[in-house]
Structure formats: C-alpha cells, structure tokens
C-alpha cells in the first residue's frame, strides 16, 4: 500500500455505506508466451497475493499502490469519510516542506523557500477547543501560535472564504428560481455542493441525473485555495507553485476534494490546496511533539483572510455547524424574490434528527420549501424522491456526515457513545459561541469582489468561485480495469 496518513482509520460512523471489495486495486498477472494464458493466484494467510505459473512456482506479487486519483476514478465503491486511502495528504508532507524551508534559509537559498499557508476551518477550531477546554477565540490564537512556531508564514480562517461561498450560492439559487418561474430549463431543487463525500457519491452513483441539481459554487476550502494561489500569490510576488497551501478540515473526504483535477493548475503544476489535514491529525501532531495546546503561546491572527472584527475577534455565520447554506439562501431569496426582510426561520424535524425542513410562508402559503439532509440514509431517500419526481423542495443542504460537519469523520473522537454525545454538544456550543455576521456585511469580502474578481458577474469570478462535476462510470468489475 502506498504511504498515506497513518491516522486514517475506520470508526463507528453512523454511515451505512461502506467500502466494497472493488475498492482494492487489482493485481496484474504477467503472462509469458509459453503460459498459453494460464496463470493462477494464491491468497496468502497475511492477505497478500502470489502468482502460480505452469511449473507450480509461486511468485510473491507486489502490493497494490492506491493513489488519491485512483480512488476518485475507480468508482468501485462509495467510501465513508474514514476509509479513503490517500497519498501525499499527511502531516509528514507538511513537515517535509517546513524542513526544506529551514534548510534553504540556513544555506541562504532564499529563492527556494516556499511560502507556507495554513487555512483552518471553524469546525476544526470547535473540535480542538472542546478537546482542550478552550474558548473559540483562544483556540484560534493558540492554533495560529502553534503553526507559526512550526514555520508557517500565514494562518487563515475558512469562515472568510465561506462568505464567498454563501454569497455565490445565494445568487445562484435566485437565478435558478427565476429561470424556472420564466419556464426556462432549470434544475430545482438546488443541492448544496460543499460536502465532498456527497459529491463523490453523486458522481459515482447517479451521474448525469443528479449532477445538474448540484450547486456549481465551490466549497469554502476550494475558494480559499483560489484566494491563496491567485490573489495572495500576485500580491506577494509569488507564482502559485511557490506557495504551499495546507488546510485543516473536519473531514477526510476534503483530501479527495483538494485532489480533483478541476482544482489543478496545469500551467504551474500545482493544486489550489496542496495538503489537507484533519482535526485528528492535528491532535496527533501535538501529541508527537509532546505539546498541550494550552501551553502554546497565543499567535496574532492573520487578518487578511480571516473573519474578524476591527479588534481581531473571530466571527461566524448563522445557520448551524455545516455552514448555514439553507438559512442564508432562504433569507436572501425571501428578500430578493418576495421583498421580505428578516423572515422567521423555524426548523421542523421530520423522520429523524438529521432531516429537517424550513418553510417560507406568505399569507398561509408555502412559497419556499427548504430542507437539511444529513447522512447517507437521508441522502438516498432524497435522491429517490428526485428520481420519482416527488421532491417538494427548492433547496437542500446536503451533508454526508450525520449531524453535519461538526461531527465530520476527521473530528477528534471520544471513547464511548455517551462521551461522544457530550463531546459533540461541547463542540456545537463552542461553534455557536462566536458573534455572527452576514457574509455581505464583510467590507473586505465586498472589496475583494471588486479588486480581485472585477465584480460579481465577471468571468474571473466564475473561474475562481465556481466549478463543475463529472459522471464517473462504474466498471462492471474491478478486474476489468486496464493497467
């Protein structure tokens, strides 16, 4: 097996879709002219393979090497967030870059020093804060201090890039809704696109039927990638390949997202996000160094791409721990489509706690019907309704993990079920503790729309803030794959 983060593991995620045997890359049996096509395989006790030739000789075969691109392309299974086999997505890769920078600095080869940027998601800060009993603000400052201590140049906050994602999703929904009202070809409900586990499932399992419904807006992680490798690079006089960008995320599937070919710069042979680590891997980094985050000196937040007020205090968004897409889009659509400011948002739990509805009622009539569908059970029910033409929704916030991103597969875990519930409650409390800001209230975000993108509807905005999806056709058998 290829090298990948040793922390990737199977846990008791409430997620019934698990990897199938077809996820294993098939071995290649070499045929000789004398073999007449006859060859055999023997499975050893340790699970390895041996090839048996005509003379009965056994030749031990090398282990398969599964890269991240293989995982995206094989379509043999749909993996839960804990079971993806990936390469070049570990803390060791970050350490290599930091060590190379240190050596280059010591030798005076400053041209060889890469600018290292770390972007941390708010869900990770909540998970780490709950682990070390720190509030959200202090957690952010200490994580900044920790990464600066390692040699990282900038530490950013993906709440900032999420503001772009929310605003683009809002406008995209209103455009789709108006197109449908005008009898134009349009795909509603619009389905959220920020969860890579859901995107992977849609591409591999339902192909062109479901893909047109998915929002084209990039996730906060990938918008931050655009900001760092495009805007920041130009402002500091670097090319994209001279910047190493690492994100800290609540989900292992974010590694898959970062490695999509859509987010690869062919000109500079670099990705928008070079490495993705999870909360669990961050915890391991601290443990390996024998460091308690409590004892790390507070670092000064890099405010260039961070959601903070004028005093440097962290800010968040309304609408729950998965980004609040449904709530923000509902508010925006109520104002843009019906002239209603500040509608009352009430969540109605349906068949289970991970499936909820939100309605916009006007004069006793439901004008907008939104839903939140978390976990693959609810996702499959949603897809089946769409296929039968019986979905009543205009927008659905879709997330692969039960309880959403705060309970992502890469978040720090507790021991027992009861401890896990208590930990998740603390994580939610920390996440909700920060002051809230509407994305369009950020003067820096609005400024970047003009300075960086050239306006909301510019071609550059479409390139930097939107993406596309691709049907991945399933092989009839993993043994049919050609190598």
C-alpha positions as CSV (number, residue, x, y, z in Angstrom):
1,X,0.0,0.0,0.0
2,X,1.2,3.5,-0.8
3,X,2.2,5.8,2.0
4,X,-0.7,7.7,3.4
5,X,-1.6,9.3,6.7
6,X,-1.4,6.7,9.4
7,X,-4.3,8.3,11.2
8,X,-6.9,7.4,8.6
9,X,-9.0,4.6,10.2
10,X,-12.4,3.1,10.3
11,X,-14.6,4.3,13.2
12,X,-18.2,3.8,14.2
13,X,-19.6,6.5,11.9
14,X,-23.4,6.2,11.6
15,X,-23.0,5.8,7.9
16,X,-24.2,2.6,6.3
17,X,-22.4,3.0,3.0
18,X,-19.0,1.3,3.4
19,X,-16.2,0.5,1.1
20,X,-16.7,-2.6,-1.1
21,X,-14.1,-5.2,-2.1
22,X,-13.9,-3.5,-5.5
23,X,-12.0,-0.6,-3.8
24,X,-8.9,-2.9,-4.0
25,X,-6.8,-2.2,-7.0
26,X,-6.4,-5.5,-8.9
27,X,-3.1,-7.1,-9.2
28,X,-1.5,-7.5,-12.6
29,X,-0.6,-11.0,-13.7
30,X,2.2,-11.1,-16.2
31,X,1.7,-13.7,-19.0
32,X,4.6,-15.3,-20.9
33,X,4.4,-16.7,-24.4
34,X,4.7,-20.2,-23.0
35,X,2.0,-19.8,-20.5
36,X,-0.8,-20.0,-23.1
37,X,-2.8,-17.6,-21.0
38,X,-2.8,-19.9,-18.0
39,X,-2.0,-18.3,-14.6
40,X,-3.2,-18.6,-11.1
41,X,-3.4,-16.6,-7.9
42,X,-3.0,-17.7,-4.4
43,X,-4.1,-15.7,-1.4
44,X,-1.6,-16.0,1.5
45,X,-2.5,-16.0,5.1
46,X,-1.5,-12.4,5.5
47,X,-3.8,-11.4,2.7
48,X,-1.0,-10.9,0.1
49,X,-1.1,-12.5,-3.4
50,X,1.2,-14.9,-5.1
51,X,1.2,-15.8,-8.8
52,X,1.4,-19.5,-9.7
53,X,3.0,-20.4,-13.0
54,X,2.6,-23.6,-15.1
55,X,5.5,-25.2,-13.2
56,X,3.8,-24.6,-9.9
57,X,6.3,-21.9,-8.8
58,X,5.0,-19.2,-6.6
59,X,6.0,-15.6,-7.2
60,X,5.0,-13.1,-4.5
61,X,3.3,-10.1,-6.1
62,X,3.9,-6.5,-5.0
63,X,1.2,-4.8,-3.0
64,X,-1.1,-2.5,-5.0
65,X,-0.5,1.2,-4.8
66,X,-3.7,3.1,-4.5
67,X,-3.3,6.8,-5.1
68,X,-5.9,9.5,-4.4
69,X,-6.6,9.8,-8.2
70,X,-7.2,6.0,-8.3
71,X,-9.8,6.5,-5.5
72,X,-11.6,9.2,-7.5
73,X,-11.5,7.2,-10.7
74,X,-12.2,3.6,-9.8
75,X,-15.9,4.1,-8.9
76,X,-16.0,0.7,-7.3
77,X,-17.5,1.9,-4.1
78,X,-18.6,4.9,-2.2
79,X,-16.4,5.4,0.9
80,X,-17.3,6.9,4.2
81,X,-15.2,9.8,5.4
82,X,-12.9,7.5,7.5
83,X,-11.9,4.9,4.9
84,X,-10.3,6.7,2.0
85,X,-6.8,5.6,1.1
86,X,-4.8,8.6,0.0
87,X,-1.2,9.6,-0.7
88,X,0.6,12.9,-0.1
89,X,-2.0,14.1,2.3
90,X,-0.4,13.8,5.7
91,X,1.3,15.8,8.3
92,X,4.6,14.3,7.1
93,X,4.2,16.1,3.8
94,X,3.8,19.4,5.6
95,X,6.8,18.7,7.7
96,X,8.9,18.0,4.6
97,X,8.1,21.4,3.2
98,X,8.8,23.1,6.5
99,X,12.1,21.2,6.9
100,X,13.1,22.1,3.3
101,X,12.4,25.7,4.1
102,X,14.5,25.6,7.2
103,X,17.5,24.1,5.3
104,X,17.1,26.6,2.5
105,X,17.1,29.5,5.0
106,X,20.2,28.2,6.8
107,X,22.0,27.9,3.5
108,X,20.9,31.3,2.3
109,X,18.9,29.8,-0.7
110,X,16.0,32.1,-0.1
111,X,14.7,31.7,-3.6
112,X,13.9,28.0,-2.7
113,X,11.8,28.9,0.3
114,X,8.1,28.2,-0.3
115,X,5.5,30.4,1.3
116,X,3.6,28.2,3.6
117,X,-0.1,29.0,4.3
118,X,-2.4,27.1,6.6
119,X,-6.2,27.6,6.5
120,X,-8.2,26.4,9.4
121,X,-12.0,25.6,9.3
122,X,-14.2,26.8,12.2
123,X,-15.4,23.2,12.8
124,X,-11.8,22.2,13.5
125,X,-11.4,25.1,15.9
126,X,-14.5,24.0,17.8
127,X,-13.3,20.4,17.9
128,X,-9.9,21.3,19.2
129,X,-11.3,23.8,21.6
130,X,-13.6,21.2,23.1
131,X,-10.7,18.8,23.5
132,X,-8.5,21.3,25.4
133,X,-11.4,23.1,27.2
134,X,-10.5,26.5,25.5
135,X,-12.9,29.0,24.1
136,X,-13.1,29.6,20.3
137,X,-11.1,32.8,20.3
138,X,-8.3,31.4,22.4
139,X,-8.2,28.2,20.3
140,X,-7.8,30.2,17.1
141,X,-4.9,32.2,18.6
142,X,-3.2,29.2,20.0
143,X,-3.5,27.2,16.8
144,X,-2.0,30.2,15.0
145,X,0.8,30.3,17.5
146,X,1.4,26.5,17.0
147,X,1.7,26.7,13.2
148,X,3.8,29.9,13.3
149,X,6.1,28.0,15.7
150,X,6.5,25.3,13.1
151,X,7.5,27.8,10.5
152,X,4.2,28.5,8.8
153,X,4.0,32.1,7.3
154,X,0.3,32.7,7.3
155,X,-2.7,31.2,9.2
156,X,-6.1,32.0,7.7
157,X,-9.7,31.2,8.6
158,X,-12.1,29.5,6.1
159,X,-15.0,31.3,7.6
160,X,-13.8,34.1,5.5
161,X,-13.8,32.1,2.2
162,X,-17.2,30.7,3.2
163,X,-18.6,34.2,2.9
164,X,-17.9,34.0,-0.8
165,X,-19.4,30.5,-1.0
166,X,-22.6,31.7,0.8
167,X,-23.0,34.8,-1.4
168,X,-22.4,32.8,-4.6
169,X,-24.9,30.1,-3.5
170,X,-27.5,32.8,-2.7
171,X,-27.2,34.4,-6.2
172,X,-27.1,31.0,-7.9
173,X,-30.4,29.9,-6.2
174,X,-32.3,33.1,-7.1
175,X,-31.1,32.8,-10.7
176,X,-32.3,29.2,-10.9
177,X,-35.6,30.0,-9.3
178,X,-36.3,32.9,-11.7
179,X,-35.4,30.7,-14.7
180,X,-37.9,28.1,-13.5
181,X,-40.6,30.8,-13.0
182,X,-40.0,32.0,-16.5
183,X,-40.4,28.5,-17.9
184,X,-36.8,28.2,-18.8
185,X,-34.9,24.9,-18.4
186,X,-33.7,24.9,-14.8
187,X,-32.8,22.3,-12.2
188,X,-34.5,22.7,-8.9
189,X,-34.1,21.8,-6.2
190,X,-30.6,23.2,-6.0
191,X,-28.5,20.9,-3.9
192,X,-25.5,22.2,-1.8
193,X,-22.1,21.4,-3.1
194,X,-19.8,22.0,-0.1
195,X,-19.6,18.3,1.0
196,X,-17.1,16.2,-1.0
197,X,-18.5,12.9,0.3
198,X,-21.8,13.8,-1.1
199,X,-20.3,15.0,-4.4
200,X,-18.3,11.8,-4.8
201,X,-21.4,9.7,-4.2
202,X,-23.4,11.7,-6.7
203,X,-20.7,11.5,-9.4
204,X,-20.2,7.8,-9.0
205,X,-23.7,6.6,-8.3
206,X,-26.2,8.8,-10.0
207,X,-24.2,10.6,-12.7
208,X,-25.9,13.0,-15.1
209,X,-29.3,12.5,-13.5
210,X,-28.3,14.2,-10.2
211,X,-25.4,16.4,-11.2
212,X,-27.4,19.2,-12.8
213,X,-29.2,19.8,-9.5
214,X,-25.9,20.4,-7.6
215,X,-24.8,24.0,-7.0
216,X,-21.7,25.0,-9.0
217,X,-20.3,27.1,-6.2
218,X,-17.0,25.9,-4.8
219,X,-16.7,24.9,-1.2
220,X,-15.0,27.3,1.3
221,X,-11.9,25.1,1.2
222,X,-11.5,25.5,-2.6
223,X,-12.4,29.2,-2.6
224,X,-9.7,29.7,-0.1
225,X,-7.4,27.8,-2.4
226,X,-8.3,30.3,-5.2
227,X,-7.7,33.2,-2.9
228,X,-4.3,31.9,-1.8
229,X,-2.9,30.6,-5.1
230,X,-4.3,33.5,-7.2
231,X,-4.9,36.7,-5.2
232,X,-2.3,36.2,-2.4
233,X,0.3,34.9,-4.9
234,X,0.0,38.0,-7.0
235,X,0.1,40.4,-4.0
236,X,3.3,38.9,-2.6
237,X,5.0,38.4,-5.9
238,X,4.9,34.6,-6.0
239,X,3.8,32.1,-8.6
240,X,1.2,29.6,-7.4
241,X,3.8,26.8,-7.3
242,X,5.9,28.9,-4.9
243,X,3.2,28.7,-2.3
244,X,2.4,25.6,-0.2
245,X,-1.2,25.6,1.0
246,X,-2.4,23.3,3.7
247,X,-6.0,23.3,5.1
248,X,-7.2,21.8,8.4
249,X,-10.6,20.3,7.9
250,X,-13.2,18.2,9.8
251,X,-13.4,15.6,7.1
252,X,-11.1,13.1,5.4
253,X,-13.0,13.5,2.2
254,X,-11.7,17.1,1.9
255,X,-8.5,15.4,0.8
256,X,-10.4,13.9,-2.1
257,X,-11.8,17.3,-3.0
258,X,-8.4,19.0,-2.9
259,X,-7.1,16.4,-5.4
260,X,-9.8,16.8,-8.0
261,X,-8.3,17.6,-11.4
262,X,-10.7,20.6,-11.6
263,X,-8.6,22.3,-8.9
264,X,-5.2,21.7,-10.6
265,X,-3.2,24.4,-12.3
266,X,-1.7,22.9,-15.4
267,X,0.5,26.0,-16.1
268,X,2.3,25.8,-12.8
269,X,1.7,22.1,-12.0
270,X,0.2,22.8,-8.6
271,X,-3.1,22.4,-6.8
272,X,-5.1,25.1,-5.1
273,X,-4.8,23.1,-1.9
274,X,-1.6,21.1,-1.6
275,X,-2.4,19.2,1.6
276,X,-5.4,18.6,3.8
277,X,-5.1,17.6,7.4
278,X,-8.0,16.8,9.8
279,X,-8.6,17.6,13.5
280,X,-7.4,14.1,14.4
281,X,-4.2,14.6,12.5
282,X,-3.7,18.0,14.1
283,X,-4.2,16.3,17.5
284,X,-1.6,13.7,16.6
285,X,0.9,16.5,15.6
286,X,0.6,18.0,19.1
287,X,1.0,14.6,20.7
288,X,4.0,13.7,18.7
289,X,5.7,16.9,19.9
290,X,4.6,16.4,23.5
291,X,2.7,19.7,23.3
292,X,-0.5,20.6,25.0
293,X,-2.2,23.4,23.1
294,X,-2.9,25.1,26.4
295,X,0.8,25.8,26.8
296,X,1.3,27.2,23.3
297,X,1.8,31.0,23.2
298,X,-1.1,32.8,21.5
299,X,-0.3,33.9,17.9
300,X,-1.6,37.0,16.2
301,X,-4.3,36.2,13.7
302,X,-3.5,37.0,10.1
303,X,-6.5,39.2,9.3
304,X,-6.0,39.4,5.6
305,X,-8.2,36.3,5.0
306,X,-9.9,35.8,8.4
307,X,-13.4,36.7,9.6
308,X,-12.7,39.1,12.5
309,X,-14.0,42.4,13.7
310,X,-11.8,45.5,14.0
311,X,-10.5,44.3,17.3
312,X,-9.4,40.9,16.0
313,X,-12.2,38.9,17.5
314,X,-13.3,35.9,15.5
315,X,-16.7,36.0,13.8
316,X,-19.0,33.2,12.4
317,X,-22.2,32.7,10.3
318,X,-25.7,31.9,11.2
319,X,-27.4,28.6,10.3
320,X,-25.6,25.7,12.1
321,X,-22.3,23.9,12.0
322,X,-22.3,22.9,8.4
323,X,-22.1,26.4,7.0
324,X,-25.7,27.6,7.2
325,X,-26.3,27.4,3.5
326,X,-30.1,26.7,3.8
327,X,-30.7,29.5,6.2
328,X,-28.6,32.1,4.3
329,X,-30.1,31.3,1.0
330,X,-33.7,31.4,2.4
331,X,-33.1,34.8,3.9
332,X,-31.6,36.2,0.7
333,X,-34.3,34.6,-1.5
334,X,-37.1,36.0,0.7
335,X,-35.7,39.5,0.2
336,X,-34.9,39.2,-3.4
337,X,-37.9,37.3,-4.6
338,X,-40.7,38.4,-2.2
339,X,-39.4,41.6,-0.6
340,X,-39.4,40.1,2.9
341,X,-36.6,41.2,5.2
342,X,-35.6,39.0,8.2
343,X,-38.1,36.2,7.8
344,X,-38.7,34.0,10.8
345,X,-36.8,30.7,10.3
346,X,-38.1,27.7,12.0
347,X,-36.7,24.2,11.6
348,X,-39.1,21.3,11.6
349,X,-37.6,17.8,12.3
350,X,-39.2,15.1,10.2
351,X,-38.3,11.4,10.2
352,X,-35.1,11.8,12.2
353,X,-33.0,14.5,13.7
354,X,-30.8,14.7,10.6
355,X,-33.7,15.6,8.2
356,X,-35.3,19.0,8.7
357,X,-37.5,21.3,6.7
358,X,-37.6,25.1,6.6
359,X,-40.6,26.9,5.1
360,X,-41.1,30.5,3.9
361,X,-44.8,31.1,4.5
362,X,-46.6,34.1,2.9
363,X,-50.3,34.6,3.5
364,X,-50.6,31.0,4.7
365,X,-48.9,29.6,1.5
366,X,-45.6,27.9,1.4
367,X,-43.5,29.9,-1.2
368,X,-40.1,28.3,-0.4
369,X,-39.6,24.8,0.9
370,X,-36.0,24.1,2.0
371,X,-34.6,21.0,3.7
372,X,-31.4,19.8,5.5
373,X,-30.5,16.2,4.7
374,X,-27.5,14.9,6.7
375,X,-26.1,11.3,6.5
376,X,-26.4,8.9,3.6
377,X,-29.7,7.4,4.7
378,X,-31.4,10.7,4.3
379,X,-29.4,11.5,1.1
380,X,-30.6,8.2,-0.5
381,X,-34.2,9.0,0.4
382,X,-33.8,12.5,-1.1
383,X,-32.3,11.1,-4.4
384,X,-35.1,8.5,-4.7
385,X,-37.7,11.3,-4.3
386,X,-36.0,13.3,-7.0
387,X,-35.9,10.2,-9.3
388,X,-39.7,9.7,-8.8
389,X,-40.3,13.4,-9.4
390,X,-41.8,13.8,-6.0
391,X,-39.3,16.1,-4.3
392,X,-41.2,19.1,-2.8
393,X,-38.0,21.2,-2.1
394,X,-36.5,24.2,-3.7
395,X,-33.1,23.8,-2.0
396,X,-31.5,21.1,0.1
397,X,-28.4,21.5,2.3
398,X,-26.8,18.1,1.8
399,X,-24.0,16.7,4.1
400,X,-22.7,13.2,4.2
401,X,-22.0,13.0,7.9
402,X,-24.8,12.5,10.4
403,X,-25.1,15.8,12.5
404,X,-23.2,17.6,9.7
405,X,-19.6,18.9,9.6
406,X,-19.2,19.4,13.4
407,X,-19.4,15.6,13.5
408,X,-17.2,15.1,10.5
409,X,-15.2,11.9,10.2
410,X,-11.9,13.8,10.8
411,X,-13.1,15.4,14.1
412,X,-11.5,14.4,17.4
413,X,-13.3,11.4,18.8
414,X,-14.4,10.4,22.3
415,X,-14.3,6.9,23.8
416,X,-17.9,5.8,24.5
417,X,-21.2,6.6,22.8
418,X,-22.2,8.8,25.8
419,X,-18.9,10.6,25.8
420,X,-19.2,11.2,22.1
421,X,-22.6,12.8,22.6
422,X,-21.2,15.1,25.3
423,X,-18.2,16.0,23.2
424,X,-20.4,16.8,20.2
425,X,-22.6,19.0,22.4
426,X,-19.5,20.9,23.6
427,X,-18.3,21.3,20.0
428,X,-21.6,22.7,19.0
429,X,-21.7,25.1,21.9
430,X,-18.2,26.4,21.1
431,X,-19.1,26.8,17.4
432,X,-22.2,28.8,18.2
433,X,-20.5,31.0,20.8
434,X,-18.9,33.4,18.3
435,X,-20.7,36.6,17.2
436,X,-22.5,36.2,13.9
437,X,-22.0,38.3,10.7
438,X,-23.9,38.1,7.4
439,X,-21.5,37.4,4.6
440,X,-22.4,40.6,2.7
441,X,-21.6,42.6,5.8
442,X,-17.9,41.9,5.4
443,X,-16.3,45.0,3.8
444,X,-13.2,43.1,2.9
445,X,-15.2,40.4,1.0
446,X,-17.0,43.1,-0.9
447,X,-13.7,44.9,-1.6
448,X,-12.2,41.7,-3.0
449,X,-15.1,41.2,-5.3
450,X,-14.0,44.4,-7.0
451,X,-10.2,44.3,-6.6
452,X,-9.7,40.6,-7.1
453,X,-12.6,39.4,-9.2
454,X,-13.6,42.5,-11.1
455,X,-17.2,42.4,-10.0
456,X,-19.8,39.7,-9.0
457,X,-20.6,38.6,-12.5
458,X,-17.2,38.7,-14.1
459,X,-15.6,35.8,-15.9
460,X,-12.8,35.8,-13.3
461,X,-15.4,35.4,-10.6
462,X,-16.9,32.4,-12.4
463,X,-13.5,30.8,-12.7
464,X,-12.4,31.4,-9.1
465,X,-15.7,30.7,-7.3
466,X,-17.4,28.0,-9.4
467,X,-16.6,24.5,-10.6
468,X,-18.1,21.6,-12.4
469,X,-18.9,17.9,-11.8
470,X,-18.3,14.8,-13.8
471,X,-20.1,11.4,-14.1
472,X,-17.7,8.6,-13.2
473,X,-18.9,5.5,-14.9
474,X,-18.7,2.3,-12.9
475,X,-16.6,-0.6,-14.1
476,X,-18.5,-3.8,-14.4
477,X,-15.8,-5.5,-12.3
478,X,-12.7,-4.3,-10.7
479,X,-10.8,-7.0,-12.7
480,X,-11.9,-5.3,-15.9
481,X,-9.7,-2.2,-15.2
482,X,-6.9,-1.9,-17.7
483,X,-3.4,-1.0,-16.4
